[in-house]
Amino acid sequence: MTRDISPTPRDRLREAVERALDGDWQAAHGIVQEHDTDALAAWIHAVVHRMEGDSANARYWYRRCGRELRENVSTRAELQEIQTALLVG
């Protein structure tokens, strides 16, 4: 008997954060688009748009997740915050 070991949505979001931390914001963006109703996915989406340099789109996604753009926080630090949130949640 084989078991389905498909990644969970949280697994996919963790992967998106890892890819973004590795500098591959395009791959991270593709993953979070699959989960656009999830608040943590929206937060990651906002950060990858910051990485891309698209601040208008980033602000939109920050509003979607109920957060504000914190220009004094690096994208790396913010992605590490998201990693922690994914571990706790």
C-alpha positions as CSV (number, residue, x, y, z in Angstrom):
1,M,0.0,0.0,0.0
2,T,1.4,3.4,-0.9
3,R,0.7,6.5,1.1
4,D,0.2,9.9,-0.4
5,I,3.1,12.1,0.8
6,S,2.1,15.2,-1.0
7,P,3.4,18.4,0.6
8,T,0.9,20.3,2.8
9,P,0.2,24.0,2.1
10,R,2.4,24.9,5.1
11,D,5.2,22.7,3.6
12,R,4.9,24.6,0.4
13,L,5.0,28.0,2.2
14,R,8.1,26.9,4.0
15,E,9.6,26.0,0.7
16,A,8.7,29.5,-0.7
17,V,10.5,31.1,2.2
18,E,13.6,29.0,1.7
19,R,13.7,29.8,-2.0
20,A,13.3,33.5,-1.2
21,L,16.0,33.3,1.4
22,D,18.2,31.7,-1.3
23,G,17.5,34.7,-3.6
24,D,15.0,32.9,-5.9
25,W,12.1,35.2,-5.4
26,Q,10.6,34.1,-8.7
27,A,10.2,30.5,-7.5
28,A,8.9,31.7,-4.2
29,H,6.4,33.9,-6.0
30,G,5.1,31.0,-8.0
31,I,4.5,29.0,-4.9
32,V,2.6,31.7,-2.9
33,Q,0.4,32.3,-5.9
34,E,-1.0,28.8,-5.3
35,H,-2.1,29.8,-1.8
36,D,-3.4,33.4,-2.3
37,T,-6.1,33.1,0.4
38,D,-3.7,32.3,3.2
39,A,-2.5,35.2,5.3
40,L,1.0,33.9,5.6
41,A,1.2,33.3,1.9
42,A,0.1,36.9,1.4
43,W,2.9,38.1,3.7
44,I,5.4,36.1,1.7
45,H,3.9,37.5,-1.4
46,A,4.5,41.0,-0.1
47,V,8.1,40.3,0.7
48,V,8.9,38.8,-2.7
49,H,7.5,41.9,-4.3
50,R,9.8,44.0,-2.1
51,M,12.7,41.8,-3.3
52,E,11.6,42.4,-6.9
53,G,11.5,46.1,-6.3
54,D,7.7,46.4,-6.9
55,S,6.7,48.4,-3.8
56,A,3.2,49.2,-5.0
57,N,2.4,45.5,-5.4
58,A,4.1,44.8,-2.1
59,R,1.9,47.3,-0.3
60,Y,-1.2,45.6,-1.8
61,W,-0.1,42.2,-0.4
62,Y,0.8,43.7,3.0
63,R,-2.8,45.1,3.1
64,R,-4.1,41.6,2.2
65,C,-2.3,40.1,5.2
66,G,-3.1,42.9,7.6
67,R,0.4,44.2,7.9
68,E,2.4,47.3,6.9
69,L,5.5,47.6,4.9
70,R,8.4,48.2,7.3
71,E,11.1,49.7,5.2
72,N,13.6,49.6,8.2
73,V,13.3,45.8,8.2
74,S,15.3,43.9,5.6
75,T,13.6,41.3,3.5
76,R,15.9,38.6,4.9
77,A,14.8,39.5,8.5
78,E,11.2,39.6,7.5
79,L,11.5,36.2,5.8
80,Q,13.0,34.8,9.0
81,E,10.0,36.2,10.9
82,I,7.8,34.3,8.6
83,Q,9.8,31.1,9.0
84,T,9.2,31.4,12.8
85,A,5.5,32.0,12.2
86,L,5.3,28.9,10.0
87,L,7.0,26.8,12.7
88,V,4.7,28.0,15.5
89,G,1.5,28.0,13.4
